[in-house]
């Protein structure tokens, strides 16, 4: 939504690519179970999917896509979505990109990722080149081995007097839970839980 304008018409012809580097498999416990690369050069970027082109729009909706967890390196492994503006001469302009994991998508609910153009980072007032929203995802069940008994707890979260981040003097807050003990293949903590979004509220209760 609200992608950058790349054409003289004030619109863009956006499409996206899904890219990954290797088939490092991360289990549901955040443990590496395989490091089989696509080829002998782990630095090679592989394009797994290319969407159709959405003509003359800054708020495109594309057809659903099937993503195989093994192809992107596992449920917790990050992969990249790159958004481009299509040009007939083949000189497609980059709008921006972002990283995500299948685990983040499987947490439920719509989630929007900021599309970042690395060439614009540092410019005055630049925040992003639009948003990329995943509205729903259907996945097959994955059995995760349990090595040790692990109790679970229900916790109630509330917040008070949050910063006003929107022009209307309010915010649309949500929160994520991460653990330093569960990391992806880049050593980054993975998101274990993402709350629902509370609209226009500075004192939310989830």
Secondary structure, DSSP 8 states (H G I E B T S, - for coil): ------STTS--BEEEEEEES-EEEE-TTS-EEEEE-SSS-TT--EEEEE-----SBSS---------HHHHTBTT--EEEEEEE--TTS--EEEEEEEE-HHHHHT-S-EEEE-B-TTTTTSTT---S-EEEE-------------S---------B--S----STTS--BB--EEEEEEEE-TTS-EEEEEE---B-SBSS-B-
